[in-house]
Amino acid sequence: LKELENRILTREEAPHPPPVPTPASGLPTGTVTFLLADVEGSTRLWETDADRAAAAVDRLNALTDEAVTRHGGVRPAEQGEGDSFVAAFTRAGDALACALEVQRALAHEAQGGGPGLCVRMALHTGDARLRDARNYAGPVLNRCGRLRALAHGGQTLLSSATRDLVADDLPERVVLRRLGSVRLRDLERSEEVWQLCHPDLPDDFRDSFAGIDDGVE
């Protein structure tokens, strides 16, 4: 019995199973919805009041980080610079909810005397390509960038691909307004563009788009 006890006490523990590997990048792959945003008129703000610009961008980054994390998105570590950001989501509805949260927060803070940032946003969904472990590249991201260039500050635009994925399950009081079919710069296929509308967001833009190349159909 004593010999058996000693054998039990001195036996080696069974090795633990190896940890399950996780993607090195942590970035969503496959079908991804991108949220691209930047601050309208930021260059002028930096030139005229650098301290205010720095504080405003810091506030935007804080709002964005919180919202992206809350809605299950990821911000690529090396994409987005200065006053712009990129976020990626596995679900289009989460990307839409994130954009809505950030825009509503900015609008609320502006009414209360906050930084008053006018952020233009765009959402597009497609088959994402990784340039490397920390960055995306390719036509889906390019199209989203071209779409963002059409937006006014405070305006959020959606491609038809994203709109089709979220249309049947929109957040409360959200409406998607069709703005028309637009030819995006350097891209052969026109894009059907939709605007995210909510009672808390500005909707008094002089034109549907901040800039277009070949008109609206």
Disulfide bonds with the S-S distance in Angstrom:
none
